[in-house]
Amino acid sequence: MNKSATVRARMEPHLKKEAEDLLAELGLSATEAITLFYRQITLRKRLPFDVVIPNATTRRTFESTDAGKDIVVCTDAEDMFRNLGI
């Protein structure tokens, strides 16, 4: 198939770099990731993920963990279940 259409987007440079670094770890280029995204939109007839506004509890949790507070680190799944009391 002829690939002659162009998509242009502006974004924050650090977001672009971080995303492209992760894509490289997955073995994908930005073009391949965008194509995958568009294919999923056309197949599902919607965005391939939920878009939601976080509630107050979720926002507080994000702020807390971003500040390095209230984080529980587990060494493995068994440790996690022990911490959860399961």
N, C-alpha and C positions, 0 to 999 in steps of 0.2 A: 504494500500500500504506500502511496506517495505521502511522505511526511513533509508537507510544505506549510502547514498552518503554524502560526507563532502565538505563544502565550507570553505576555509580559506582566510582571508584577513588581511592585516596590515593597520592600520590607526592611525591618531593622537588620543591619549587618550581622549583629551577634546571633540573631535568631536564624538567619540563613546559614551561617557557619556551623552552628550547633546542629541544626537539622541535617545539613549535608555531611557532617562528620558521622552522624548516626546512620545515615543512608549508606555511606561508604562501608561501614561495618557490616551492613546487610547485603552489600554487593550491588547496590542500586545507585544509579545516577539521579540527579534532580529530574531530568527529563523522564526517566523511567518511572519515578515515583509520581510525578504529575500525571503521566499517562495512566498509571494504575488507579490513581484517584479518580480521574475522569471516567475510566471504564466502570469503576464501582458505582459512580453516580448514575451512569446510563443503565447499568444492569438493575440497580435497586430502585431507580426512579426517585431517588432522594439522596441526601448526604449519607455516606457509609458509617456514620457515627452520630450519637445523640449530641445535640448542642443545648446546653442548659446553663442557667445562671445559678452559681452555687448559693446555697442558703447560708444563713448567719453562722451556723455551727461549722459548716465546711470552710467558710472564709476564715473563721477564727483558727481552725486547725491548720490551714495553709500558712497563716501568719505565724503561728507558733512554731511549726516545723521549719519554716524559712528562717526563723530566728535561732534555730537549733535547740528549741525547748520541747519538752514532752515527747522525746523520741525514744522508743524502745528498740534496741538492737538485739537481734537473735542470731545465734551462731548457726542454727539449722532449724528444720521444721519441728523437730522434737522439742527444742528449746522454745520455739514460738508457741506450740500447743501448751507447754508447761506454763508459760507466762499468761496464756489465756485461760488457764484452769481447765483445760479440756483433756 
